[in-house]
Structure formats: structure tokens, C-alpha cells
């Protein structure tokens, strides 16, 4: 099986599937190639399963063109900003600034300065997931981590947050 190797000053070895559906092995600088090969062979079933899953996800969510991105951005403004307002009041939290981006790798982010960004690509998912992402990012205004307290904050507002989060899985 063909795979890419990326070495760094890490202590462990890991696997991921790249956007172009290639296995990527992240390995320590000193790990012998033979050990990497053994690791890949041991995880062949995992690799095949995740390549198939990612391929299926990419087919279900093709890369939008410029016009579609523009429409998604407009929809995100109309949809997400009112949700931010609603949940900000409910949670007693206020973002310094809210922006809509076209980020590909995450649906939302919150900076330590209290700025929240949402990807317009979120609009390609079920509406029930929107509330989860908004509440998740607002909760970061109180907890800049993913601790038990952070998830308890989310659960106060969305008791079914786990089902909503599952809607975002590829």
C-alpha cells in the first residue's frame, strides 16, 4: 500500500487520510522505515475503511463553486447571526465580533479575544446542527477548552447536543 510519511519531533506515530485520499503517516524523526511499514500493514483495514468513508463524504459534499459559496455565505448570515443573538442572551455571553468565513476544516472557531467565526459551509448540513455549533462556540467564551465544564455549559442549553454534533460527522 502506498502512503506518505511526515516526520517531526513527535513521540508517537499516527495515521490520517488526506483530502486527496492518501494515507499519511506522522512519525518520529528516528522511527525506522521498517517499523513504519509494519504499522501501516497492521492498520490496513483502518486505512481502507477511512478512505471509503472520506470518499463517500466528498461525494455527498462536493466543493461548492464561487456562486454557491456566495449563496451559502448569505444564508449563513441570515441563519447564524440570529442564532448567535438568541443563544448569547440565553447563555449570558457576548462575542466581541462574529464573522462568516468559507473555512474548509472547521465549522466554527473562537479566539481568546472573544471573536467567533462560522464557516458558511455549515449551511450544507441539517439545521439542527446549526444550534450546536453556535452554542459550542459561545461556550468557548466561558471555557477556552473542551473540558467537562465546557460540555456541561453546552448541555444546559442543548441537552441533545451529542445527537446534533453527530449530524456534522462525515
C-alpha positions as CSV (number, residue, x, y, z in Angstrom):
1,X,0.0,0.0,0.0
2,X,1.3,3.5,-0.9
3,X,1.4,6.1,1.8
4,X,3.1,9.4,2.6
5,X,5.4,9.9,5.6
6,X,5.7,13.1,7.5
7,X,8.4,13.1,10.2
8,X,8.6,15.5,13.1
9,X,9.8,15.8,16.7
10,X,6.9,13.7,17.9
11,X,7.0,10.7,20.2
12,X,4.2,8.7,18.7
13,X,3.1,7.5,15.3
14,X,-0.3,8.3,13.8
15,X,-2.4,7.9,10.7
16,X,-4.7,10.2,8.8
17,X,-6.3,10.2,5.4
18,X,-5.5,13.4,3.4
19,X,-8.1,15.4,1.3
20,X,-6.8,13.7,-1.8
21,X,-7.4,10.3,-0.2
22,X,-3.8,9.2,0.5
23,X,-2.8,7.6,3.8
24,X,-0.4,9.9,5.7
25,X,1.8,8.5,8.5
26,X,3.1,11.0,11.0
27,X,6.1,9.5,12.6
28,X,9.0,10.5,14.9
29,X,12.2,11.6,13.3
30,X,14.1,8.5,14.5
31,X,11.5,5.8,13.7
32,X,12.9,3.1,11.3
33,X,11.1,2.8,8.0
34,X,10.6,-0.9,8.7
35,X,8.6,0.0,11.8
36,X,6.5,2.4,9.8
37,X,5.8,-0.2,7.2
38,X,4.7,-2.7,9.9
39,X,2.5,0.0,11.5
40,X,0.8,0.7,8.1
41,X,0.3,-3.1,7.4
42,X,-1.2,-3.6,10.8
43,X,-3.7,-0.7,10.1
44,X,-4.6,-1.6,6.5
45,X,-8.3,-2.3,7.4
46,X,-8.5,1.1,9.2
47,X,-6.9,2.9,6.2
48,X,-9.3,1.3,3.7
49,X,-12.4,2.0,5.9
50,X,-11.4,5.6,6.3
51,X,-10.6,6.2,2.7
52,X,-14.0,4.8,1.7
53,X,-15.7,7.0,4.4
54,X,-13.9,10.1,3.2
55,X,-14.6,9.4,-0.5
56,X,-18.3,8.9,0.4
57,X,-18.3,12.2,2.3
58,X,-16.6,14.1,-0.5
59,X,-19.2,12.8,-3.0
60,X,-22.0,13.8,-0.7
61,X,-20.4,17.2,-0.1
62,X,-18.7,18.4,-3.3
63,X,-16.7,21.5,-3.3
64,X,-19.0,24.4,-3.9
65,X,-18.3,26.9,-6.8
66,X,-18.0,30.6,-6.2
67,X,-21.7,31.3,-6.8
68,X,-22.7,28.6,-4.4
69,X,-20.3,29.8,-1.8
70,X,-21.8,33.3,-2.1
71,X,-25.3,31.9,-1.6
72,X,-24.1,29.8,1.4
73,X,-22.5,32.9,2.9
74,X,-25.7,34.9,2.5
75,X,-27.7,32.0,4.0
76,X,-25.2,31.8,6.9
77,X,-25.6,35.5,7.7
78,X,-29.4,35.2,7.7
79,X,-29.4,32.0,9.7
80,X,-26.5,32.1,12.1
81,X,-26.4,35.7,13.3
82,X,-30.0,35.5,14.7
83,X,-29.0,32.2,16.4
84,X,-25.9,33.9,18.0
85,X,-28.2,36.7,19.3
86,X,-30.7,34.2,20.7
87,X,-28.1,32.0,22.4
88,X,-26.0,34.9,23.6
89,X,-29.0,36.2,25.6
90,X,-29.8,32.7,26.9
91,X,-26.3,31.9,28.0
92,X,-25.3,35.4,29.2
93,X,-22.3,35.5,26.8
94,X,-21.4,38.1,24.2
95,X,-18.9,37.7,21.4
96,X,-16.7,40.6,20.6
97,X,-17.2,40.1,16.9
98,X,-18.9,37.5,14.7
99,X,-17.8,36.7,11.2
100,X,-18.8,34.3,8.4
101,X,-15.9,32.7,6.5
102,X,-15.6,29.9,4.0
103,X,-13.3,27.8,6.2
104,X,-13.0,24.2,4.9
105,X,-11.7,22.4,8.0
106,X,-13.9,23.6,10.9
107,X,-17.4,24.9,11.2
108,X,-16.6,27.5,13.9
109,X,-13.8,28.9,15.9
110,X,-13.5,31.3,18.9
111,X,-10.4,33.3,19.6
112,X,-9.1,34.3,23.0
113,X,-10.2,37.9,22.2
114,X,-13.8,36.7,22.0
115,X,-14.1,36.8,18.2
116,X,-16.2,34.0,16.7
117,X,-16.1,32.8,13.1
118,X,-18.5,30.4,11.4
119,X,-18.0,28.7,8.1
120,X,-20.7,29.2,5.5
121,X,-20.2,25.5,4.6
122,X,-22.2,24.7,7.8
123,X,-25.2,25.6,5.7
124,X,-24.8,22.3,3.8
125,X,-25.7,20.3,7.0
126,X,-29.0,19.8,8.8
127,X,-30.4,22.9,10.6
128,X,-30.4,21.1,14.0
129,X,-26.6,21.2,13.8
130,X,-26.5,25.0,13.5
131,X,-27.6,25.4,17.1
132,X,-24.9,23.1,18.3
133,X,-22.1,24.9,16.5
134,X,-23.3,28.3,17.7
135,X,-23.7,27.1,21.3
136,X,-20.3,25.3,21.1
137,X,-18.5,28.5,20.0
138,X,-20.3,30.7,22.6
139,X,-19.4,28.2,25.3
140,X,-15.7,28.9,24.4
141,X,-16.2,32.4,25.6
142,X,-16.5,31.0,29.1
143,X,-14.2,27.9,28.7
144,X,-11.4,28.1,26.1
145,X,-11.0,24.3,26.2
146,X,-13.1,21.1,25.8
147,X,-13.3,20.2,29.5
148,X,-16.2,18.5,31.2
149,X,-17.3,22.0,32.4
150,X,-17.3,23.2,28.8
151,X,-19.6,20.4,27.7
152,X,-21.8,20.9,30.8
153,X,-22.2,24.5,29.7
154,X,-23.4,23.3,26.3
155,X,-25.7,20.7,27.9
156,X,-27.5,23.4,29.9
157,X,-28.7,24.9,26.7
158,X,-28.9,21.8,24.4
159,X,-29.5,18.6,26.3
160,X,-29.4,16.7,23.0
161,X,-26.1,18.3,21.9
162,X,-24.5,14.9,21.1
163,X,-27.1,14.0,18.6
164,X,-26.7,17.4,17.0
165,X,-23.0,17.1,16.9
166,X,-23.3,13.7,15.2
167,X,-25.1,15.4,12.3
168,X,-21.7,17.0,11.4
169,X,-19.8,13.8,11.1
170,X,-18.7,12.8,7.6
